Amino acid sequence: MDPVLLAKSGDTLLDVQAVQVLVEELLPLATLVTPNLPEATVLFGPELPTHLPLLLKGGIVKARP
């Protein structure tokens, strides 16, 4: 699943409630979640979840322990 949350201009494409539904209901059903780094920040905040199969796009990410 490629969650498209932000336009290239930085404008948000989903409201806060829709993002919450995406995180709680749809992402757990995905085989692979492929957000870019700004989208991952909107979805998860500073801590990446360990229960989702993530492929982050763009930038440098700290390795998980």
N, C-alpha and C positions, 0 to 999 in steps of 0.2 A: 504494500500500500504506500503510495506516495502522497502524503498529506500536503496539499498546496494551501498554505495559510497566509502567505505574504506575497504581494506584488513586487516586481523589481524596484518600484519606487519606495518600497517599505510599508505601503499601506496594507492594513489587515483586510483579509478577504472573508473571515468568519468572525462572528461575535463570540464573546466569552462563553456563553452557554453552549454554543455549537462545538467549541474546542473541548469543553468539558465532556460532552457526549462522545466526541471522537476518542478522547483518551480513555474514558471509562467503558465504552460499549464496543467501539469498532476496532481499535488497535489491538486489544487482546485476542481478536479473532484472526489477525493477520499472520501470514507465514513469514513475512519480512516487511519491516517498516523502514522507509528510505527518506527521512526528512533531511533538508540541508541544516546547517548549524543554526541559523536564525529561527527556523521552524522548530527545531528540537528545543531551543530555549523557550519558545512560546508554549510548547507542549509539556515540557518536563521541568522547566526551571534549570537551576545550575547542576542538579544531580540527575544523571541518566539512569533510567530504570534498568534493573538487571533481569527482569522477568520478560522482556520483549526482545525479539530478534531484530537488532538495529543495524542498519548500514548508513552511517552518517556521510553526507556529502559536503565537501568544501571546508577547508581549514584544518587546524591541528586539534586533536582530541587526546586527553590523557587516557592512558590504558586503564582498564578496569583491573582491580586487584584480583 
